[in-house]
Amino acid sequence: MCGEVCVVVETLRGKVTDITFVMLAGGRRLADGLQTKLTALLLGQDVQKYTRELGAADRVVCIEHDCLAEFNPEAYLRVATAVFEQHKPRVVLLGHTATGTDLACGLARRLRAPIVTGCRTFSVDNGTAHYSALICGGKLIATGPLPEPTCLATMMSGGYKADEGRGTRTPAVETLSPPTALDPLRTNFKQYIEPPTGDVDIAKEAILVSVGRGIQNKDNIALAEELAAALGGAVSGSRPVIDQEWLPTTRLVGKSGKQVKPKLYLALGISGAPEHAEGMREAELIVAINRDPKAPIYGFAHYGAAVDVLELVPKLTAALRKA
Amino acid sequence: MDIVVLMKFVPDLVEDLEIDAATGLLDRTFLRLIPNELDEHALEEALLLKERCGGVVTVLTLDFGDVDEALFTAIAKGADRAIKLTGEGFDQGPSNQRIAGAFSQALGDLRFDLILTGTQAVDDLDGFVGALVADRLGLPYVGYVTKVTPADAGLVVQKEYPGGLNAELAVTGPAVLGIQAAEKPPRYVVTSKVMEAMRTRKIEEIAIGEVTTEVEVPVSAMALPESGSHAEMLEGDAQQVAEKIVTLLRERGIVA
């Protein structure tokens, strides 16, 4: 692993997550550009079954232990630190996710390495590796070199497609026991709490009317409901709307909510931050309404209109009812 | 339970961001700064915990300029103490390593059972403040937290995963938690209460000198994405746009 590019694999409830394949796609580019190898580090218990999906890597290093069976920030951090202190990789990629962001900073500090968060793409130019990160809700792109000798980066989706990181080769697999003690721990996994059921499953709806901060208040949700009814779809929302309890958590679209792929995604007053884009950019048709003509959502919507949402929605509902 | 809430100020994204032609980086001259939204959730979670089990809530921020109003607002909401760290060097971006260094320095002299902050901030580029502070202080860290419950041997925290799934983790404190969302929306406080706090309460100050960091993330350039580059924009007033959308949906067979 010394001088190599390493991807910290993420699994959740028996599945390798999509961001892992995005990281493998990014990692492959870096490794090829730097003329080094790509290693996938897979922590968990009973993880051999995942290795055949990780063929984009040259090698998979598995570390298995009871304490790693479910994600535990403290246990994972201890093990990853011990592995990387020994092998000194050139670049370590982690997901810009609930698991990756718990590890990234502690790991970087222990390896005395800088960390760049929110990376979407990488490039190698004359032997120098560069990052491109999206910050400020998608309103700013930052670029720069990934400092030597070791640098960490958290990756979000949007730069590479997960399919680019799904390899068909069979990687070399090495299984190790944890190179450090995992007892005692101050953090322990207790249980999963299942998502609430009983509400409409927005991932199965063909038409979504999705509301963001621009809907302004809870009362205006009714306008979106009427529009959804006229279209034969359901109402979903972005994070601020859910956090304000204007819609239940089951309606959340984005990184922490549902991934949706409807025939029509009508985005009302949604700015299009990367966390939201992650959940809906694969929709067949995205029509975005946001008064800010510079809103990041216009960077990936198919159609847009910079008009007032509250003015448009009743008119659109009326026009559809007439149609 | 004594709780310290770490509050960072970030660019208000409602305003247009500009690139400084000389440096190629974000122009901070006229940047309006507001408290990081998830830090407001962290404050709310701290106040909910205080209501349930007592203790002192202290809000800690760095002197980014115009931060007093936000601190008085925190007091008006129920925070017991508000402390502003004064020093130099922490407002140069990317800055989370410096900010975390400054917070850690001040936290060495404060009593706490728990540290809460937003799990992320919109302008993060060189790490996350909570996670960096946790490692500096040698404390456990859990991010993406949506609920904190005191338990016999410490805390039970709820951590959010995609798709509405959550995990429960038991954490022995003191610990640092990155809050993704408070259990309730952050409370609203009327202006008169903020004014009253301004009249009757004081913001404490701690001087921390110059803040440096050993690890820097080099930024060669910043750029504004060409946001209009993809979407075909429908022109006209609301009525005209509504009609254009209906035509579009008809053409595609989405509506009859």
Boltz contact constraints between the chains, C-beta under 6 A:
constraints:
  - contact:
      token1: [A, 73]
      token2: [B, 142]
      max_distance: 6.0
  - contact:
      token1: [A, 74]
      token2: [B, 140]
      max_distance: 6.0
  - contact:
      token1: [A, 98]
      token2: [B, 144]
      max_distance: 6.0
  - contact:
      token1: [A, 98]
      token2: [B, 161]
      max_distance: 6.0
  - contact:
      token1: [A, 101]
      token2: [B, 128]
      max_distance: 6.0
  - contact:
      token1: [A, 101]
      token2: [B, 143]
      max_distance: 6.0
  - contact:
      token1: [A, 102]
      token2: [B, 143]
      max_distance: 6.0
  - contact:
      token1: [A, 105]
      token2: [B, 127]
      max_distance: 6.0
  - contact:
      token1: [A, 105]
      token2: [B, 128]
      max_distance: 6.0
  - contact:
      token1: [A, 105]
      token2: [B, 131]
      max_distance: 6.0
  - contact:
      token1: [A, 105]
      token2: [B, 132]
      max_distance: 6.0
  - contact:
      token1: [A, 106]
      token2: [B, 135]
      max_distance: 6.0
  - contact:
      token1: [A, 109]
      token2: [B, 135]
      max_distance: 6.0
  - contact:
      token1: [A, 114]
      token2: [B, 215]
      max_distance: 6.0
  - contact:
      token1: [A, 114]
      token2: [B, 217]
      max_distance: 6.0
  - contact:
      token1: [A, 115]
      token2: [B, 127]
      max_distance: 6.0
  - contact:
      token1: [A, 116]
      token2: [B, 217]
      max_distance: 6.0
  - contact:
      token1: [A, 117]
      token2: [B, 124]
      max_distance: 6.0
  - contact:
      token1: [A, 135]
      token2: [B, 123]
      max_distance: 6.0
  - contact:
      token1: [A, 135]
      token2: [B, 125]
      max_distance: 6.0
  - contact:
      token1: [A, 136]
      token2: [B, 13]
      max_distance: 6.0
  - contact:
      token1: [A, 136]
      token2: [B, 122]
      max_distance: 6.0
  - contact:
      token1: [A, 136]
      token2: [B, 123]
      max_distance: 6.0
  - contact:
      token1: [A, 137]
      token2: [B, 13]
      max_distance: 6.0
  - contact:
      token1: [A, 137]
      token2: [B, 122]
      max_distance: 6.0
  - contact:
      token1: [A, 139]
      token2: [B, 13]
      max_distance: 6.0
  - contact:
      token1: [A, 139]
      token2: [B, 17]
      max_distance: 6.0
  - contact:
      token1: [A, 140]
      token2: [B, 17]
      max_distance: 6.0
  - contact:
      token1: [A, 140]
      token2: [B, 222]
      max_distance: 6.0
  - contact:
      token1: [A, 141]
      token2: [B, 223]
      max_distance: 6.0
  - contact:
      token1: [A, 141]
      token2: [B, 225]
      max_distance: 6.0
  - contact:
      token1: [A, 142]
      token2: [B, 125]
      max_distance: 6.0
  - contact:
      token1: [A, 142]
      token2: [B, 219]
      max_distance: 6.0
  - contact:
      token1: [A, 142]
      token2: [B, 222]
      max_distance: 6.0
  - contact:
      token1: [A, 143]
      token2: [B, 220]
      max_distance: 6.0
  - contact:
      token1: [A, 143]
      token2: [B, 221]
      max_distance: 6.0
  - contact:
      token1: [A, 144]
      token2: [B, 218]
      max_distance: 6.0
  - contact:
      token1: [A, 144]
      token2: [B, 219]
      max_distance: 6.0
  - contact:
      token1: [A, 144]
      token2: [B, 220]
      max_distance: 6.0
  - contact:
      token1: [A, 145]
      token2: [B, 218]
      max_distance: 6.0
  - contact:
      token1: [A, 186]
      token2: [B, 140]
      max_distance: 6.0
  - contact:
      token1: [A, 186]
      token2: [B, 172]
      max_distance: 6.0
  - contact:
      token1: [A, 187]
      token2: [B, 140]
      max_distance: 6.0
  - contact:
      token1: [A, 187]
      token2: [B, 169]
      max_distance: 6.0
  - contact:
      token1: [A, 187]
      token2: [B, 171]
      max_distance: 6.0
  - contact:
      token1: [A, 188]
      token2: [B, 170]
      max_distance: 6.0
  - contact:
      token1: [A, 189]
      token2: [B, 169]
      max_distance: 6.0
  - contact:
      token1: [A, 190]
      token2: [B, 168]
      max_distance: 6.0
  - contact:
      token1: [A, 190]
      token2: [B, 170]
      max_distance: 6.0
  - contact:
      token1: [A, 191]
      token2: [B, 168]
      max_distance: 6.0
  - contact:
      token1: [A, 192]
      token2: [B, 167]
      max_distance: 6.0
  - contact:
      token1: [A, 193]
      token2: [B, 166]
      max_distance: 6.0
  - contact:
      token1: [A, 195]
      token2: [B, 164]
      max_distance: 6.0
  - contact:
      token1: [A, 195]
      token2: [B, 165]
      max_distance: 6.0
  - contact:
      token1: [A, 243]
      token2: [B, 181]
      max_distance: 6.0
  - contact:
      token1: [A, 244]
      token2: [B, 185]
      max_distance: 6.0
  - contact:
      token1: [A, 245]
      token2: [B, 185]
      max_distance: 6.0
  - contact:
      token1: [A, 249]
      token2: [B, 164]
      max_distance: 6.0
  - contact:
      token1: [A, 256]
      token2: [B, 160]
      max_distance: 6.0
  - contact:
      token1: [A, 256]
      token2: [B, 162]
      max_distance: 6.0
  - contact:
      token1: [A, 258]
      token2: [B, 163]
      max_distance: 6.0
  - contact:
      token1: [A, 264]
      token2: [B, 254]
      max_distance: 6.0
  - contact:
      token1: [A, 294]
      token2: [B, 227]
      max_distance: 6.0
  - contact:
      token1: [A, 296]
      token2: [B, 227]
      max_distance: 6.0
  - contact:
      token1: [A, 298]
      token2: [B, 227]
      max_distance: 6.0
  - contact:
      token1: [A, 298]
      token2: [B, 228]
      max_distance: 6.0
  - contact:
      token1: [A, 298]
      token2: [B, 231]
      max_distance: 6.0
  - contact:
      token1: [A, 299]
      token2: [B, 225]
      max_distance: 6.0
  - contact:
      token1: [A, 299]
      token2: [B, 227]
      max_distance: 6.0
  - contact:
      token1: [A, 299]
      token2: [B, 230]
      max_distance: 6.0
  - contact:
      token1: [A, 300]
      token2: [B, 230]
      max_distance: 6.0
  - contact:
      token1: [A, 301]
      token2: [B, 231]
      max_distance: 6.0
  - contact:
      token1: [A, 303]
      token2: [B, 231]
      max_distance: 6.0
  - contact:
      token1: [A, 303]
      token2: [B, 232]
      max_distance: 6.0
  - contact:
      token1: [A, 303]
      token2: [B, 234]
      max_distance: 6.0
  - contact:
      token1: [A, 304]
      token2: [B, 231]
      max_distance: 6.0
  - contact:
      token1: [A, 304]
      token2: [B, 233]
      max_distance: 6.0
  - contact:
      token1: [A, 305]
      token2: [B, 234]
      max_distance: 6.0
  - contact:
      token1: [A, 305]
      token2: [B, 241]
      max_distance: 6.0
  - contact:
      token1: [A, 307]
      token2: [B, 238]
      max_distance: 6.0
  - contact:
      token1: [A, 307]
      token2: [B, 241]
      max_distance: 6.0
  - contact:
      token1: [A, 311]
      token2: [B, 238]
      max_distance: 6.0
  - contact:
      token1: [A, 312]
      token2: [B, 238]
      max_distance: 6.0
  - contact:
      token1: [A, 312]
      token2: [B, 241]
      max_distance: 6.0
  - contact:
      token1: [A, 312]
      token2: [B, 242]
      max_distance: 6.0
  - contact:
      token1: [A, 315]
      token2: [B, 238]
      max_distance: 6.0
  - contact:
      token1: [A, 315]
      token2: [B, 239]
      max_distance: 6.0
  - contact:
      token1: [A, 315]
      token2: [B, 242]
      max_distance: 6.0
  - contact:
      token1: [A, 316]
      token2: [B, 242]
      max_distance: 6.0
  - contact:
      token1: [A, 316]
      token2: [B, 245]
      max_distance: 6.0
  - contact:
      token1: [A, 319]
      token2: [B, 242]
      max_distance: 6.0
  - contact:
      token1: [A, 319]
      token2: [B, 243]
      max_distance: 6.0
  - contact:
      token1: [A, 319]
      token2: [B, 246]
      max_distance: 6.0
  - contact:
      token1: [A, 323]
      token2: [B, 246]
      max_distance: 6.0
